[in-house]
Structures are given as C-alpha cells and as structure tokens.
Amino acid sequence: MVASSMLPVAAALLLASAEATVCDTASQQKVPCFDLKSGSKIPKIAMGSWSGSYKDCESEDYTCVNQHARFAAENWLHMGGTHLDTANDYNTQTSLGAVLNSGNIKREEVFVTTKCPGPIGFAATVQCATDNLQMLGQFGTKGVQYIDLLLIHFPFLVKPACQFSRAAPECQPPNRPYEPASTEQLQETWKAMEFLKKSGVVKAIGVSDYNITNLEDTLKVATEPIDLHQVEWNPATHDEAMLEFCQKNNIQLQAWSPLGGSKGSVLSEDSIVKAAKAHNISTAQVTLRWSIQRGVAVVVGTGNAEHAKSDLDIFSFNLTDQEVADISAVQERAQSATAAVVV
C-alpha cells in the first residue's frame, strides 16, 4: 500500500524535474509554435527590442532604449512569452543577455533571434555571431551556448560613415546610408550562416527584407534551409507574391511592424474595428491574429506592460474566413485610394 500510494507523488516529481524547453507541449499551451524546415520550432509571437518601439526615448539615447528593452523582455517572459528578438542595429543584446542570465528562467525556455548587419562576408559574419553570443551572455561555465535563430538583417551594406550615426551628410537625402550588395556577397555570407549552424552555435538561420531575387540567389548555393524570412507585413503592406514564394520553398515568413509600418497604423480600419467588436477584443489583437491565421509569425514591440499582455493573448479566438479576407483587402483599398488621389 505504501509503495503504490507513492506512485502518483513519484510521477509528479518526475514531471517536475523534466527539463522544460521552448515549444514543448507545456509551453505551447500558452504560445503555439510554427515548424521550421530544418526541424526546429519557433514561437508564433516574439517581443522585439527596436528603439522605435519606445516613444519616450530620444533618438540615439541607448541608455533609455536598453532600460525599456530589459523591462519589456522581463515582463514578456514573466507573462509566459517565450521569444525575444534583437539585432546588431538595435544595440540591445546586452540587456537581453542580462535577462537570460538573471537566474529567473532557464536558457532552454527562451527562443532568441538576433541579426547580423547585412551580407558582410564570411569572416565578418562569423565574428558577428561570436559578438552576439558574448553580448547575450552565452559564454559561461558550460562553454559556449547558442543562438536559436540568426538572420542576415538586410540585403545591403551600411556605408562606414553611417555605421554609428545616420546624421552624417553622406547619409542624408538624396544620399542613402547603404549600398546594394552583390550576389557574391549575399552567397558568401549565407555560407557563413551555414557554417555557424553546422558548428552548433546557431540552431536555425534566415534572412530579412530580401526580395524574391535575393532569395533565389541564396537558394542557388544553399545546402541548409532558409528557415525564416522577416519582412514588413501588416494589413496595409503585405506582399502576397512573397508569401506564396516562401510557402512554396518552406520558408517561414515573419512580420515586423505587424500593426502597421511605413503606411501608418491600421487599427482604425473598418474591417478590423468590426472584427474587434464581434469578438470583444482589441483591434491590435485582431490585427496580430490576422497574420497568424495567414501563416505569418509576428514580432511586436512595446514598453507598455498592458499592451504586451494584450499582444500575447491572441490564441484564444479565431477570426472567420470572411474577416481574414476583409482584413487582407485593406491593402487593395489603400492602394486604390492612393491611386485616386494621384489621378
């Protein structure tokens, strides 16, 4: 009797001692994941750390940005979020590293994305990964740990004069702070990404803001999958041809500025407001859910705890097919309105 009565307790202890990992069955009860072609899984929603998300920070006030980024990351993980997004261009890796190494959460319970600044070549990309591992606090008592997802941030090269400040004259209009990269530079950088993955310090690799030609050029030399492509994607700006291409090639699409980017917020669009009222939720939740149901992961960014909580709560409802179609049509209506004004 004593032995049999201990079985439930022993089972509970065994379960409690099991190592929790991001995208395991338990964590997906809170935040579901998409499957990546390489076999990894990625949470469907991430908390970003781009400085533009923190409206009360002055331009280039990196102290303010990092304070917000750390608070946002800590709050996100505390609420059950499992994915953090950073980049060399954001300069927030050390803040996220402090969160990862605070002792409040295990490394295996968090998915971390970071980005290298363009097709900078083989050696520079390897060094970029090394620097990111260091800034994220991934060198410790167990040697070097890992980055869950490493992206090439954009398909161009930032001019040296514009690297630290875009205020230099050569970075201002009509000049541009960057110059296009060659096909060879794109391909050589991708080979470095594959090397990092095979070395075990990066689990998945991808790109950001590529056009279809950039992707095709990369696929010509790729021996490892392009796991993910991060682009601007929201109801007012969404490239259906890009989504079709990525789906055909098993590349997961992920949205930056999912609530509206270069064309402004979409939260007052009639179709979004109507769906929000029908489901008794916020327009932001509707908009994020629209991307998820289109098969597109999202990266949000906010220093507001209530907004973050709302952003995370998008998996308890579904939009109807008609609602999804109506929201997808926002872009077409916006383009028609623009054309009418031009005429």
N, C-alpha and C positions, 0 to 999 in steps of 0.2 A: 504493500500500500504506500509506504513512504517513497519507494523508488518511482512508482507510477505517478504519484502526486507531484513529483519534482519535474516530470517531463514538460509540462507547459512552461514552467519557470526557466528550464534549461533552453527550451526553444526560443523563448523571449530574449534571453541573454545572448543566444547565438545570433539572432536577428539584429540585436542592438550593437553587437560587436562587428557586424559585417561592414565593410568599407563602403560608404555612400559615394557615389560618383555622379557627376553631372549627366543628365539624360538617362539615368537609370529609371526603373519603373516608379520608384517613390518620387523622384524629383519631377518626373513628367506629369504627375498628378497636379502639380502647380503650374509648371511651364513645359508644355509639349515641345518636341524637337522635330526637326527635319532630318532626313537621312542624306548624307553626302556620298558622292560616288565612290570615294576612297574607302568607305566603310565607317567613317566617323559619324557622329550625330552632332547637330548644332541646335541650341535653343532658338525657338522661333522669334524671340524678342530679346534685345540687348539694351543695356544702358550705355550710351555714348559719353564722351568727355570732351567734345569740341568746345572751344572757348565761346563760340557764338551762341551756345545754349544758355549762357549765364549773362543775362542782360544787364546786371548791375556791375559787371566788371568793365573797367575801361580797357580800350584797345591796348594790347601788349602788357596788361597787368597780370603777369603769370602767377603771382602770389595769390591773387583773388581767384583766378581760374583753378588753381590747384586746390585751394580750400574748398571750393564748390565741388570739384571733381571727386575729392575724397569723401565729402559728406554724401554726395549722390551715390557713390559706389557702396559705401557702408549701409546706407539706407536701403538701397536696392537689394542687397544680399540679405539684409535683416528681414525684408518683406517676403523673401522667397525667390527673388530674381536669381538667375544663375549665369548670366552672360555679361561681360564687361568689354567695352570697345575703346581702343586708344590708337595713337599713331605718333610717329615722329613729329608730324606737323602740329600736333596738339600740345606736345610738351607736358603731358600729364602722366607719363608712365610711372614716375617715382611715387606719385600719390596713390595710384592703383596698386603699386608694389607694397606700399605701407599697409594697405587694406588686406592684401593677400597674405601678408606676413604678420598680421596683428595677433594671430592665435585664436581668433574668433571663428574661423572657418578653415576647413581643410582644402588644400590646393585642388584635390580631385573633385571638389564640389562646385568649382567655378570654371566656366569656359572663358578664355581670354583671347581676344582678337587684337592684333596690332599691325602696323603698316610701315613699310619702307618707302621713302620718298621718290618713287618713280623707277624707271629702268636704268639704274645706276651702275650696272655691270656686275660681274660675278663676285669679285673680291669685296667690293663695297657692300653688296647685299649680304654676304656672309658676316661682314663686320656689323652691319645694321642689326642683324638678328642677335649677334653677341651683345651689342649695346642694349638692345631691348630686354634681353634675358637679365642683364645686370640691373637695369633700371626697374624692372618688375620684381627684383629680388629673387631671381631663380637660381642663384648660386648659393648653396648652403651646405649643411652637414652631409647631405646625400649627394653631393656633387652638383651637376647642372640638371635642372628640371626641364621644363618645356613651355612652348607657346602652343596653344590649341589651334590657332589659325593665324597665318601670316599672309598679308596681302601686299601686292605692289599697288601703291596708293593711286597712281595716275600714270597715263602713258606718255608723259613728257618729262623734261628735265628742268628743274628750277635753276635760273641763272645764278651764278655765285654772288653777284651783287645784291640779289633779292633774297638770299637764303635766311638772313636774320632780320631783315626789315623790308617791307614792300613800299616804304616811303621814298626810297632812292629814285632819282629822276628816271633812270633807265627802266624802272619797274612800273612807271605810271603811264596811263594812256597818252598818246596812242601806242606806246610800247607795251609789251607784255612781260610778266615776270618769269616766263618759262619759254622753252623752245621745244619743238617736236623731237621725239626720239626716233631713231632709225629702227627698221625691222630687226637688224642685227643686235641692237641694244636691247630691244624687247626680248628677243630669244635668248641672248646670253644671260640676262637677268633671270629669266624663267629657269634656265639650267641651274642657277644658284639656288633657286627656291626648291627644286627637286633634290639637290644635294643636301640641303638643310633637313628636308623631310626624311631622306634616307639615313641621315645621321641621327635621327631620333629626337632632335631638339625642337622640331616643329611637327605637329601631327597632321595638319591639313594646310593647303596652300591655295591661293586665289589671287584675284586682281580687283581693281576698282576703276570705274569711269572709262573703261575701254569701249571702243566701238566694235562693230562686228568684224571689221578687217583686222583690228588688233588681236581679237580673239582667234581668228582664223590663222594669223601668222604665228601665234603662240602654239596653237594646236598642231601645227606642222612639225614642231620639234619636241612636243610634249611626250614624255614617257610616263608621267604621272598625271592624274586628273586635275583639271582646273576645278577645284571643289566649289568655289563660290565667286560670284561677281557682285560687287557692291556698287549701286548706282542711285542717282536721284530717281525716286519712284513715289508717286502720290496721285490722287485722282486727277489733278490738273496737268501733271507731267509724267507720263508713263509710256515707254517705248514698247509697243506690242510686238514688233519685229524682234527686238532684243529678248523679250520673254520667250517667244517661240524658239529662237535660236538656242537659248540656254536650256530650255526644256528638251530640245532635240539632242543636245550634247550632254545632258545630265549635269548641267552646271546650276547650282542653286543661286537664284537671284535674291539679293538683299537690298532693302531700301534705306537710303539716308534721306533726311527731310521727309519722312512719310506723312507729315501733316500739311505739307505744302512748302516748297522751297523757293526757287527763283521767281515763281509767279505769285508768291504770297500765300497766305493761309487759305485752306479750302473749307474751313469749319463752318462757314456760313452758307455753303452751297445748299440749295433747296433739297436735293435728294439725300444729302447727309443729315440735315436737320430733320427731315421727315422720318428717316430710319431711326434716328436717336429717340424721337418721340414714341415711335412704335415699340421700341424695346426698353424704353425708360432708362436710357444710358446717355453718356455724353457724346457729343459729336466727335471728339478725339477718339473715343473708344470705337465708334463706328468706322472711322477712317482707318485706324490700325487694323481692325478686324477685316476690312475690305482687302487690304494687302495680304493678310494671312490666308484668306479664302481664295485669293488669286494664286496662292502658292509661293508668295514672296515673304521672306523674313524681314523684320524691321529693326532699326536702331533708333531709339528715342533719346532725347537729351533734355534734362531739366534739373534745376536745383531745388524745385518745389516738391516737397515730400508728398503732398496730396495729389499732385499731378502724376507723380511716379506711381503711386498706389493705384490710381485710376488706369494708367497705361498698362499696368501688369494684369489688371482684371479684364482681360479680353477673351478669355477662353471658356466662359460660362454661357455663351449665347452664340447663335449663328444668324447671319443675315440671309434673307431669302435670295434665290437666284435673281429675282427681279430687282431687288435692292442692289445687289452686286452689279448688275448690268446698268442700272441707272447711275450709280456712282462712277462706273467706268466711263460713262458718256460725258462726264464733267469736262474732260479734256477736249472732246469734239466741240462741245458748246462754247468753251472758252476760245478755241481756235476760230470758230465761226464768228464770234463776237469781235475778235481782233481783226479778222479779215474785213468785216463790215465797216469798222472804224477806219481802216486804211483806205478802203474804197471811197 
